[in-house]
């Protein structure tokens, strides 16, 4: 849309109540009228507009939309606090000026709020609909100076709600049909009729009123104002424009006091002040406006970017306009590239008409980037304001009027609820790139000078809805004294007429006096339900409606709420949670909690922290939207003192060992019923049975903060008692066992114990050698770090070491210790000793023994004679479990065997006196070596290839294996196929030793040629040899090159005079080749003689045509000069002999036609017979 159009789209659903007023005077009702106003995008095309209704309620209900123009009705159902969207038929659109019956009538069983939205792809206008009971009889159309980037009109519509409604219209400018400005004309509307007026100029000030006619009194009408498209602002180059569509407030609902709040994040707004009386004195921000400053004596317009205080001595209406995007409030009307928005018109409500709660819904449709709510409220009530149930306190005091404060609240898309203890004014709006929406957030439309209200006989307060249990007085307020009032309760009873009414009170409003009359049969006793009362009053000063006025009040009497609440955790030190459980048939407006300690809250579900334990009287007072109240009290709410958590821990505190915690907690009241332990290492434990001791084991050392919370039988929990516990590391006990035999002097034991904090120097030791034969001279225990002990028998002993850290943490470890015998016997076995090859890993199997215990070490010399210093030592730590030892001798290819002397020395202890050795000689044969032909890459079309194996001086057997190879080594690529294959080779020499190898063979494709084997061409003509081949990176070669335009491409052009056979060779990138031949047959041009001599001399007796035999399908026809066919032939196997039907033809000239076929053209000519 950008600079051409702008869109204002709002989906805002509003439920509201003036404090003291509800359904009787707000936008919430059960009957509505509207119509599909003209705009610049008529429906019926891809860019045409549509009209939607958005209907919502705070109760479940249902209703019907009726189309007075004849379309089928549309029933609907409403779920409380949800939205129902209804699309209006295109047939309801009213595109021209004049009167029609094409209106939209909405009724519901219970009160609803309705929002009407006319929008297209690049324009939008929306309005809150007003119910019939709030409609009036006198209106002023409020529009704006008409300016747009296409043909567009200022508009108004007036709808009749009853039959025979006479409406007098005085247009402020000339209408599109020629109706002149400032000249009144009348239309008579039946119920559901609509009159739409269009003008090329601003229709602001057009007066529309219902008037009496004959016996018919004035009747209520609905009026709408707008524009089919409009631009608002100073910049004539900015064509951003939109349609406007607003329902007009009755003049009787206008007020005298307004405060405007700027639209957030815009450079400026435009404000219009519209007068109900040209003589009105208006003050703006303390300055009295000169009468001459009002345009046409009707309205005053100014730009503003700050709050404005507007007052008047007569009722006025204030409208706030959002300007087109980019406009600035500067003399040169500079462009602001950061500005976003769109034209919009918002009717403001006066300070006299306030609301105390509103529910609205803001949409993100059409790329709204930011949504806002402007709120104006009395300063002393600002602290009670809530947004979505949460307190909101970012208010600013109105400059020059500290009695009022305002807020510009940024909100997210979706539903929002705003409320306060006192009435407020609010508008909701939003902006996007050339997009906007905006409207007053609900509207109270009470006639401020004449109305009916319910008076509470106890509080004397007036309201328009009530509660059961209160006997209200009905009161009527009038701006004059009357001599007759008829009270009609619309319930089938006979209306009561008071012929001598007396005012019971009066009110002075400026220079005006309002008189209050009471229903003579007050008080009225009500049960719950919906009621209606109409007062028909005699007005001593007749106007266009005559001397009779009707004043209506639709009201609801509902059951008062039943207050109730629950309390959670009433413990001292905790926040005590109070939860509202009130049962109400109506919306609760306020909650007042008294906590019994001189503290209060207005939240629905507050949390309160008491400053000391004790008993408190708590009460909740709830008030619904009809000011019905209920009180619920809980006397002597006990706030218990907290229990006190305490514990002690056992010592020493060692990791992996049980630590005992002893509970020492106390409670002043009741008994402890729960202990919640947090051991500080990520584990917790909750104990619900009384026990003084709790055990816990820590997995690792460190400082862990142990916490305990206890809860008593009243549900009160203690503060957490925390105590740091230092968990000390445990020693890691280890020691090494000596390898000893009985003949050794002493067994030396070596400590290897550690601790994570490296305090092992502070260890204490206790050894037990497990020796039952120990004595005082050779003790069985020791406190040394590394002790010795002499054993007297070869046997197994359990040796135990106990280590204690400096923290008192002790750990023991026991190991089995063996005192071996002193007589080992070395012995080993060589696997496959008769068939050893130099490539083998030779296996030596240990078969040694000892008279008791174990072999503790083995020393191997695998070539003792040649390398006596080279040995391999194995101890018990690395002896293989299978007792097999492996040795690889140097590889040799000699056909002569090698001889090695092997020595084995075994020990049963560290002493040489406990050793044994064994020598043995082994024979190791050499391994053959073979040289093989390497195939590498082979073409798939190649002949089989023999792999040659050269075994040198060795004799034996060879065998090949793998894909495509025979056991004898013949590789056939055709058998293998394409791909890479492994060929394995094994040679076994006569000495039993082997040689093996493998190689990779890559079989690549041989090109495959496709071409005709023979081709025929006419002599003197060209033909292309179209050959194709498969493969990668191919090259081509034709031989011979005779007659070819190129010999290195697959499709050369050939031109020949004689037959030639070509050979084509194709070579791939892998150097694989394929060949084929192509024979090119040349069809010679015919040599046709023009005479022959068929005289029987054997010379030139027939008509022989050279090369015609190359055209087997040719036809030959011969004619005489009369066109008679004398000879015909298909093919020319027997030449013509100059005869016709066996007889010689006379000498002369004859005509022939020869069609050679095979692509050659037909030829004709003359041949002469000479004899």
N, C-alpha and C positions, 0 to 999 in steps of 0.2 A: 504493500500500500504506500509506504513512504510519504512522498510529498503530495500525492494526489488525494488520498483519503485518510481519514482517521476513524478508529472504531472505539466506541464506548460501550463496554459490555459489563454488566454487573449481574450477579446472581446473589441477591441479598434477601434473606428471609427474616422477617422481623416480627417478634412478639413483644409487646411492651405494655406498660401500664403507667399512666400518670399516678403519682401518689394520691390515692383517694379516688381514682377514676380507672375504669377498666373497659370492658367491651362497649359500654355505652358511648364512648367518645374517641376511641382509637381506631387504628387501621385493622383491627381484628373483628371479624363479623361473620354473618351467615348468608349474606346476599350482596353481590357485586355486579356492576355493569362496566363493560369496556368495548372497544372496537379496534379494528386493524387499520390504524391511521396511515394516510398516504406517506410515501417516502420515495426516494430516487431510485430504488431497486424493487420494482413491483415483482410479485411472485410469478412463477411460471417459466423461468429460464434458469440456466445453470448458475447465473450470478444473481438471481432474484432473492428477495428477502423471504423470511418466514417469521411467524409469530408464535412464541411459546408462552405458556403459563406455568409458573413455578408455584406450587401450592404446598403449604406446610401447616402444622398445628402442634400444640403441646398435648393434644389428646388424640386418640384414635377416632376417626370419623369417616364419613363418606359424603358424596355429593354428586352433582350433575352439572355439566356445561351444556347450555342450550344455545343454539344458533338461530337467531330470529330471522335470518335470511333464508332459512329452509333446510340447511344441512342437518344431518342426523345428530341427535344429542350424544353427549360423551360422558358416561358415568365414570367416577373415580373413587378410589379409596386412599385414605391417608393413614399412615402409621406415625404415631407420636414422634416428634423431633426428627422426622425424615422428610425428604422432598419427593413430590410427585411432579413429573414433567409431562405436560400435555401440549401437543403440536396442533395449532389451529389450522383449519382447512384454508387453502388458498382462496376459496370462494368467498371468504369473509372479508377480503381486502377491499378497501374503499379508496379508489384512486383519483376521484374527481370531487369537485365541489357540488354540494346539493344535499337533498334529503333522501334517506333510504331506510330500509328496515333491517340493515345488515349488521346487527350488533351481537355481542357475546354476553350471555347472562349466566352467572355462576351462583349456585346455591349449595349449602352444606347443612348437615344436621347439627353440627357443633361449630363453634367459631374457628375460623382459619385465617391465615394471612396469605395474600396472593401478590405475586410479582409478575408483571407482563413485560415481555421482551421482544422487540422487533429488531431483527438483525439480518445482515447479509455478510458476504465475504469481506467487505470493506466498509461496513457501516453498522452502527448499532444505536438503539435508543431503548431505554427501559424506564419503568415507573412502578412504584408501589401503588396497588389499587386500594381505594377507599370504600368501605362498606356503605350500603344504602342508608343505614341509620345515622351516619355521620355527614351525609350530604346536606347541602344547603340550597338556597334559592337565589343567591346573588353571588356573582363571580366576576373577576377581572382576569382576562387572559394575560399571561406573562410569557413573553417570547424573548427574542433578541434581534438586533439589527441584522437584516437578512443579507448575507454575503456568502457566495459559494463558488466553486470552480466549475459549475454547470448549472443548467436551469433548475431552480429550486424555489420553494415557497414557504412562507410562514403559515402556520396552520392552527386551527382550533376545531374541536368537536364538542357538541353538546348532545347528551342522551337523555331521553325521557324515561322515567321510571314508573309513570302511571299514564293511563289514557287521558286524552284531552288536556295535555299540558301545553299552555301557551308560553312561548319563550320570546322575549324581546331582546334583539341583538343590535348593538350599536358599534359597528366596526370602527377602529381608530384610523384605518387606511382603507382605500378602495379595494374591494374584493376582485377576484379573478373574473367573475361573471359580470362585472360592471357595476355592482352595488357600490354607491358612493360612500365616502368616509363620513363619519359623524352623523349619519342619518339612520335612525332606528327603523328596523323592520321586524316583523313577527313571523314565527313559524309555529304551527300546532303539531305537537309530537304525541303520538300514542306510545304506550308502553313498548320499549324496545326500538323506537325510532331514533335515528341519529341524523344530525345536520353537521356537515363538514364544510368549513370555510377556508379558502386558500387566498393568499395575497403575495404579491411580489415584494412587499415591504413589511417591516416589523409590525406585528399585530398587537404588541404590548399596549394595554389600555382599552382593548375591546371589552365593552361592558355586556355581560350576558346575565339576564335575570328571568326568573319565572314570575309571571304576572297572573292576576286573577282575570277571569273572563266570564261574564255573566254570573251564573251561579257557581261556577267552578273557582275554588280557592287556589292560591299558589301551591305548586307541587315541587317536590325535590327533583333536582336534575344533577347529572354528572358532567363535568367539563374537563377537557384535556387540551393542553397547549403543546406546541412543538414546532418542528421545521422538517421539511423533507430532506434538507441537507444544509449545513451552515458552517462557516468558518468564523472563529472568534479570536480576536487579537488585533495587533496593530500592523502586522507585516503583510502587505498586499501580495508579496511574492510567495508566501507560504500558503499553499492550497490545501493544507490538511483540513478536512471537513468531515462532518458527521450528521446523522439525523438526530433530532431531539424528540422526546416523547415523555410528557409528564402529566399526571392528573393534578388539577388545580385545587387548592384549598378554598373552601367557602370564605367569603369576605368576613363573615361573622366570627371565624376562628382566628383572624389576624390579631396580632398583639401590638404593644406599644414599646416593648423593650427587647433589644436584640444585642448580642455580642457575636461578632464574626471571628473565626479562627482560621489562619492561613492554611491552604492546602500544602502539605509537607513536600519539600524538595522541588517546589515550583518557583519560578522567578517572581511571579505575581498572579493575583486573581483579579477578576472584575466583580464589583459589587453594585447591585441596583437596589434602590429603596423606592418602593411603589406606594403611592398614597391612596387611601380610601376616600379622602376628602382633600380637595386642592388647598383648603385653608389650614391644613395641618402644619404645625410647627415641628421641625425635625432638628435634632441636635446630633452631630457626629463628632465623637471624641471631644465633647465639651463645647463645640462651636455651633452656634445656631446658623442653619443654612438659609440663605436669602431666598425668598419665594421665586425670584427670577432665575435661580440656578436649576429649577426643576424643568425638565423637558416636557413641553406641552402641558405644564402644570401637573404632571402625572408622576414622573420618576426622576430620581437623581442617580447618576452613574459615576463611579470613580474606580481607579486602580489602587490596589493595596497589596502589601506584603507583610502586614502586621495585624494584630488583633484590633478590632474597631468596636467602640461602644456607641450604639445607635438608640436614641430614645425619641418618642413622639408624644404629642398630646391627643392624637387620634390613632386608631388602628392602622398599621402599615404592614406590608409584606417585604421581606428582604430575600433577594436571590443572589447566589454566589455562582460565578461562572469560571470553569477551567478553560484556559486559552489553548490555542493551537500550539503544537510543539515548536520549540525554539524561540518563541516570542519573549522579549525582555521589556521591562518597564523602564526604557530609556527614551530620551528625546528622539534619537535617530532610529529607534526600534531595532537595535542590533540583534543579530542571531546568536542564540546560546546553543552551541553544538552538544553540550552535555545534558540539555533539557529533554525529558521525555514526557509524553502526555497527549491529550486529545481534547477537543471541545466537549464540555458537559455543563449542564444547568442543574443546580441544586436549590430547592426551596428550603429556606431555614425556618425553624420553628422558634417562636418567641420565648422569652424567659418565663412568661406566664403559663406556657404549655410545656411542662416537663415530664420526663419519664423516670422511673426508678429502677427499671430492669428491661433489657433488650436482648433478644437472641437474633443473630444475623449470620449470614453465610456469604463469604467472599470467594470468588472463583478465580481460577487461573486461565480461563478461556480467552482466546485471542491474545496469548502471549503477554498477559499481565505479569510484570516483573516485581512489583512492590505494591502491597496493600496496606491501608492505614485506617485508623479510626480517630476522628477528632472528638474530644469530649470537653464540654463546658459544664462546670459544677460549682456550687457554692464552696468557698474555701474551707468553711468549717465542716463540710461533709466529704471533702476530698480524701481524707484518711480512710473512709469506709468504702471507697471505690474498689471493685474487684473485676479482674479480667480472667475469664475462664475459671472462676472460683478462687483465684489467688489475688492477694492484695497487690495493688498497683499504686505507686506513690510518686511517679515522676511527673508531677504537676508544676506548672509555673503560674504565678499570680498574674492576672490580667493587668497590664499597665493602666494606671489611673483608676483602678477599681479593685481594691484588694479584697472585696467581698466575694469575688469570683476567681476561679483558677481554671486553667485549660491544659490539655495534653494532646500531643500528636503522636499516636501510638502505632508503631510498626507491627503488623501482624502477619501471620502465615495464611496461606489459603485454607479455606474450610470454615467450619462453624465456630462462632465465638459468642460467649455470653458475657454481658457487662451488667453490673448492678451496683447500687449504692443505697445508703440509708435515706437519702433525700433525692429529690428529682434532679435530672440533668438533661442537657441537650446533646445530641451526638449526630455525626454524619459518618458514613462509611464510604471509602473510595479507594481507587487504585490506578496505577499508571503502568504503561508499557511503551514500547517503541511505536509512536503514533496510535496508542491505545489508551482508553480510560473508562472508568465507571464511577458513579457517585450518586448518593441519595441520602436524604435525611434518614437516620436510623430509627425509623418508626415515627408516627405522627399522632399527637393528641389533638383532636379537632373539636373540642368543646366550644360552643357559643359562650363567650365570656360574659355576656350580658343577660342571657335568659336560658335557664336550664332547670331540670328537675334533679334532685339528689336525695339520698337517704341520710337522715340525721340519727346518729347514735345518741339515744336519750341520756346515756351516762357521760360520755366524753364530749357531747355536743359537736363532734367532728362530722363532716359530711363526706359521703362517698357514693359511688354509683353501682356498687355491688355489696352484698352483705353476707351475714352468717346466720345460721339457725341459732335460736336461743336469744336473739336480740330483737326486741319489738321496736322497729325503726319508725321514725316519723318521716312521712313524705313531705318534702319542701319544694316549693316552686319559687325561683328567683326571676324577677321581671324588671326591665328598665323603666317601668311606668306603673301607675296605680290602675287597677282594673275593677270592674263592677260585676264580672261574671267569670267563673272558672268551672268548666265541666271536667270531671275526673273519670276517665274510661280505662279500666284495667284489662281490657281486651281478653276477658276470660268468660264471656257470656253473661256476666252480671249486668244489671242496668246501670249505665253511667250515672254518677252522682254530680248534680249541678249545685254549686255554691253561688247563690244569687247576691249574697252580701258579704263577699270576702273582705277580710280585714288583715292588713299586713302585720305580721307578728314581729318583724324586725326590718331594719334597713341597713344598707352599706353605702358608704360614699367612696366613689372612685373618681378622683380628680374633681371635675365639675359635674359628674353624673351621680345620681342616686339610684341604687338598686333596691327593690322592695322584695321582701321574703314573705311568702304565703304558706300556710301549713294546711295539709289535708285535714278537713274537719273531723274525720273519723280515725285520726291517729290515736294510739299507735297501731300499726298493722302487724299482725302475727303471721310469720312465714314458716313454711316448711321448705326443704331444699327443692330447687327447681329453677326454671327460667321464667321471667316475668316481663311484662311490658305495660307501661302506663302512658296514656296520651292526655295532656291537658289542653283543652280548647279554651282559649282566652280571648276576651273582648279587649281590643286595643283602642283606646279613645282617640288615637291619632291615626287615621286611615292612611295607607300607602298603596303602592301598586298592587299589593296583595289584599287590599280591603281592610276591614276592621276586625277580622277574625284571624287568630294565629293558633297553630298547633305546635306543641312542644312535646317531644317524645323521649322516653327513657326506656331502653332495653336493659334489664339487669338480671343478675343471677344471685340466688341465695344458696350458699353451699354450707355443708357441715364444716364446722371449725376443725382444724387439725388436732390430733391427739399427740401431744409431745411425749417423747420417751427417749432414753439414751442408755447406753451401756458403758461400763468403766473397765479399763484394762490396766493391770499392774499398778494398783494404788499404793506405791511404795515411796518412801522418802528418798530423795536424791534422783529418782527416775522421773522421766517425763510421763505423767499419767495421761493415757489416751482416752478421750471421751468421744464416743461414736453416736451420732444422731440416729435414732430409730423411729423418728416421728412418722405417723401414718396420716396422710393428708389426701383429700380429694382435689385439692387445688395446689397451685405452685407456691412453695414456701418462699417468702421474700427475704426474711431475716431470721437470724439466730442470735440470741443474747444469753451468754453463759455467765453465771455468777458462781465463782469457785469457792466462796465462803472465806476467802482470805483477802477481801477487798480488791480482788483482781477479776477482770472480765475479758470476754472474747466474743467476737462476732463471726468467727469462722463456723462452718457447719460441723466439722469434726476436729476440734482443737486438741493440742497436746499441752498440758500445763505442768509446771514443775513447782511443787510446794517447797517453801523455805524451811519448814520444820515439820516433824511428824505430829500427828494428833488427829482429832475428829473435826470434820468440816461439813457444813450444810451447802450442798451444791444444787443449783436449779438451772433449768433451761427454759427460756421463753421463746416460742416460735411464733412468727406472724406471717400469714399468707398474703397474696396479692390483694385480697379484699379486706385486709387489716383485721382478719380474724386471728385471735391469739390463743395460745394454750401454754400452760406452765407445768413442768414436771420437776419434782424435787427429790433428792436423795439425802435425807438427814443423816448426820453422823457418819459420813464417809470416812473410814479410818485410813489414815496414811501411816503405815507401819514404818518403824525405824529399820534401817538395814541390819541384817546380821553381819558379824565380823568374822572374816576368814583368817585362819592362822594355822600353821603347821610347823613341825620340826623334822629334820632329816637325819638318818643314821650315818655313822662313819665306820670305816673309811669309805669314801665314795670312789669306787673303782669301776672302770668300764667293763662291760660284759658280766658284772656281778650284781646281784639283787641289792637295791637300796630301799630302805623302809622309810616311808613318810608317815608321821604320826599326826593325825588331825587334832587341832586345838581350837577349832572355831566355836563361836558362841552366838546365840540369838536372844534378844531381849524379850521377844514374844513368840509363843508357839514352840515348834520343834523344827530342827533342820531335817529336810527330807531329800536333799540332793546335793552332791558334791561333784563339781566339775573340775577335773584336773587337766592342766596343760603342762606336760613335762618338758616343754621347750625344745624337744628334738623332733617335732612334727607329729608326735603321738599324743592322743588325749584319752581320757577315761571318765565316764560318768557313772557315779555310784549312787544308787538309790536306797541302799540298806545301810543302816548305821554301823559303821566299823571304824575303829580308831587307826587301823594300819592299812597302808596301801603300798604294794611293792612294785618297783619298776626297774628295768634293766636298760642301761644305756649302751648303745652299740659302739660308740667311740668316745674318746676323751674330748674335753673342752669345757667351756663355761655355758651352762644351759640355765635359762631363767624359768623356774617352776612357778606356775600360777595356780591359784585355787579360788574358785567362786562357789559359795554355798547359797542355797535357796531354802527358805523356811516354808512351813505349810500354808502361809498366807500368799505365797508366790513371790515374795520379795527376795531379791538377790543381793548379795554383798558386792562391794567393790572387789576387784581382783587383788588378792594378796600375792605379791611376787617376791621370790627369794632366789638369788643366783646360787647355783650349785656348781662347784668345780668338780668335774668328773676326771679323775686321774687315770693316766694310761696304765695298762697292765704290762708287766714284763713279757717279752716273747722269749720263752725258754728254749734253748737249744744247746747241744754239746756234741762233740765228735768222739766216736769210739775208736780205740786203737785196734790194729790188726796184730794180735799176739798169739803165739803158740805157748804151750805149757813150759817149754824150755826157756822162754824169755824171762828176764829178771822181774820187771814190773809192767803193769798196764798203765799207760799215761792217759788220763782223761782231760779234755780241753773244753772249757766253757766257751759257748758262742752266743750267749743270750744278749738281747738288745731291748731297748725301750724307745718309744717315739720321741721323747723329750731329751734323749741322750744323757740321762742321769744314771747310766749303768755303773759308773764308778762308785755309786752309793749302794749298790746291790749287796745283800747278804746271801750266803749260800749254805745249803745243806745237802750233802751227797749221801746216798745209800747205795753200797756196791752190790748188795744182794748176795753176799758171800756168807753162807751158813757156817763155814769153817773158819771165819775170822776170829782173832783173839786180841788181847790187849796190845800185844806187840805189833799186830797187823790189823788195825781197827777196821770195822765195816762201814764207818761213816767218816765224813770230813767236812770242815767249814772253809776249806781252801777254794780258791777260784779254779785252779787247775791241779787236782790231786793225782797221786799214784796209788796203786794197790797191787799186791802180789797174791795171785790165785794159786791154790794147791792142787786143783783138779781141772782136767779138760772137761768143760761142761758149759751149759747156757745159764746166764745170770741176768736178772732184771735190775738194771741200774737206774736209780731215780735221782733227779736234781730238782730241788725246790729253791726258787729265787724269790726274794722279797725286796720290793722297791722301797725307796725312802718314804713313800706315802703309806706304807703298810700293805700294799697290794701284793699278794703272793700267788705264784703259779708253779705247778709241778709238771715234770715231764719224765716218763719212763721209757727206756729203750732196752731191747733185748741185746745182750752182749754175749759173744761166744769166745771162750778160750779154746783155740783149736789144738788138735793133736800135733805132735812134733815130727810125724813121719808121713809126708806127702809122697805120692808116686806119679811121676809124669807119664803121660800117654796121649797120643793123638792119632787120628785116622784121616787119610787124604781121599776125598771123593773122586771117583773116576781116575784113579791113579795111573791106569794103563792107557788112557786116551787124553792126555793133557795137551792142550794147544796154547801157544803163546798169547793168543787173543782171549783166553779164558780168564775169568776171575776165579782163581783156584780156591777151593773150600777145604779148610783144615778144621776138623771137628775135635774139640777137647774131650778126652776120655780119662782125665787124671782123677785121682782119688786121694783121701787122707784118712788116717785112722780115726779121727773125730773132728767134727766141725767142717770148716770150709777151706777151699783154696782161696787165699787172699790176694794173690797176684800171679800173673803169667807173663813171662818175657819170651818173645818170638824173635828168632834169627832166621830169616827166610833165605839167606845166601851166606851161611856162616863162613865157609872156606874163603870166599872172595871178599866178603865185607863183614868181618867179625865185629866191627864197631857199630854196625847198623842194626838196631833192634826196635821192637815195638812193645811197649809195656801196657798191660791191662791190669787194673785193680778192680776191687769189687764194685766200685761205682760205675765202671763202664764195661764190665764183662757182659757180652751178649747173653740173653736169656736162653737162646737155643744152643749156646756153646759152639757156634760156628764162626770161624775167623776167615776173612777173605784177603787174598793177596793177588795182585796183578803183576806178572813178570813183564820185562820189556818185550815188545812185539818184534818178531823176527820172521823174515821171509825165506830163510835158508831151509833147504830140504834135509839138513842134518839136525838131529835132536840136540837140546841143551840139557845139562845135568846140574842140579842145585842141591846143596847140603842144608837141611833144615834142622835147627835146634830149638827145643822147647824147655824152659826152666820154670818150675812151679814152686810157690811158697805157701806155707800155712801160717806164716807170721813174718815179722820184720827181720828176724834173726836168720843168718845164713845156715844155722844149724837145723832150720826147718825148711830145707829146699831139696828139689829133685830135678834132674834133667834127662832129656831123651834126644838123640840124633837120628835123622833118616834122610836118605837121598831120593829125589824125585826126578823123573824124566819129562821134559817139556818139548813138544814138537813145534816146528815152524809153521806158519800160515802161508798159503799160496797167495799170489797177487795176479790179477787178470786185467788186461786192457780190452775195453769194449768199444765198438763203433757207436758214436753218438748220432742219433737220427735227427734230433732237433725238430724242425718244422717239415711236415710232409703234406703234399697236396692230395686231396681226396681222390683225384683221378689218376694218381700215379700207380705204377706197377708195384707189387709186393717187393719189400726191401729186406735183405738178409743182414742181421746183426752179427758181426764177426767178433769172436772172443779169442784173445791171445793169452794162453795160460803159462807161457814161458817154459821153465824147466819142470813144471809139475804136470803129472798125469792124473786124470780123474774123470768125473762125470759132470756135465753142465746141464742145466734146465732153466728155461725161460718161462715166465708166467705174466699174465696181464691181458687187457682187452686188445684183441686184434693180433696177438702174437702167438706163434706156435711154440711148443716146447723146444723145438730146434732153433728158435730165434728168427723165424720168417715173419715180418710184420706186414699185414695187409691193411692199408688205410680204408679200403672199401668195406672190410668187415668191421673195423673199429668205429667208423662213422666220424662225424665232426666233433671236435673237442680236444681236451687235454687228458692224456692217459699216462698212467704209471706202469712201466715195464720193469719187472723184477728179474734178477739173475742170481743163481746160486751155483757155485762150483765146489765140489767136494773132492779133495785130493785123496790119494790112496792111503796117506797117513791118518785119515779121518778128520783133518783140519779143513776148514771151509773159508771161502771168500764169497761175499754177497755184495750186490750193488743194485741200484735202481736208477732209472732215468725217466724224464718227462718227455713225452712225444706230443706235439701239437699238430693235429690234423686240421688243415684249413681247406675251405671249399675251392674246388676248381671251377672257373667260370662255366656257366651253361649258356650256349649260344642258341638263339632262335632266329631263323631266317629261311626264306624259301630256297629250295635247292636249285630251282631253275626259274628264270624270268625271261619273258619275251619282250622285245622292243622293236619298234619300227625303225627302219633305216632312216637316219637323219633326225630321229627323235631322242629325247632324254628320258631316263627312268631312274628313280631313286632306289637304292639297295637298302631296304629297311631291316637292319639287323638289331637285335637286342641281346643283352647278356646280363647275367646276375653276377654280383660280386662287388668288392670295394676297390676303389682307386684303380679302375680298369684303364688299360691302354689298348689301342686297336691298330692292326696292320693288315692292309689288303695287298695281295700280290697276284698277278703283276699290277702295276699302277696304270696300265694302258686304259685310256678313255675315262678315267676317274677325275673328278674335280679335286678330291683329296683322298689320300690313302690311310689317314690316321683317325678317322671318325667312324662311328657305327653305321651311318646312313649317307654315304657319298652318292653323288649324281653321276651316272654313266651315260656316255654317248659313243656308239660304235657303228662301224660299217660292216664288221664281221663278227661271228660268234667268238666269245672268250669265256674261259672258265677261271674264276677267281678263287683264291684261297684267303680266308679271313682267320687271322690269329689274334686271340684276345688274351691279354696277360693281366693278372690281378696284382694288387699291391704286395701280396705274399709271393710273387713270382711264379704263380701257378698259371699254366697256359692251356688253352683249348683251341682247336682249329676246326674249320668246316669249309666246304666248297659251295660255290654258287655259279651255275652255268647261265650266261646271258645269251639268248638266241636272238639274232638280228633278222627281222623280216625285211627282205630286200624289196626295193621298189620294182614294180612290174616292168618288164621290157616287152611291149606289145608291138608286133610287126604290123605294118599297114597293108601288106600284100602277101599272098602265097600262091603257089602254082600247083594245084591238085590235078596234074596231068598223067600221073601214074609212072613217072620216070624215077621214082624213089627219092627225088630231091625236092624238098620243100613241098611235099604233097599234103601236109596238114598245117593247120594254123597253130604253131607252137608258141606259147607265151612263157617266156623265161621267168622263173621264180614263183609262178602261180601255184606250183605244187606245195609251196610253204603255207598256202592258205587253204586248208582242207575243207573249210565250210563256205568257200566262195560260191557265187552263182554267176553263170555266164549265159547271156541271152543275145540272140542275133536276129535282126529284122531286115526285111526287104524295104525298098523305098516306099512301099504302100503301108508299112507298119505291121505287116504280117510276120509273126514270130516263126522263124525257120529252125532255130536251134536253141535248146536250153539245157543247162547242166548244173547240178549241185556238186561242187568240187569239179575238177577238170582232169579226171583220170584218162579219158580218151579225147584227144584234141579233135577239133572239128575238121572234117575232110572236104568241106565245100558241097556237101550233098544235103538234100531235103527229101525225106521219106525214101531214101535209097537212090535217088536220081541226082545226077550232077546239076548243079545250078549254073545258069549261064554266067559268062564273064560279066563283071560289073562291080559296083560298089555297094556294100552292105553296112548297116548300122549295128553297133554292138553296145551292150551295157554290162560292165563287169563290177560286181560288188565283192571285194576281197574279204569283207568282214575283218575280224581281229583288230578293229580300231582304225583300219585304213579306209579312206573315203571311196565312194563309188566312182568309177571312171567310165567314160563313154567316148565313142569315136567311130571312125569308118575304116573298114578293111576291104581291099579290092582283090577279087579273084581274077587271076590271069592264067590262061591256058596256053 
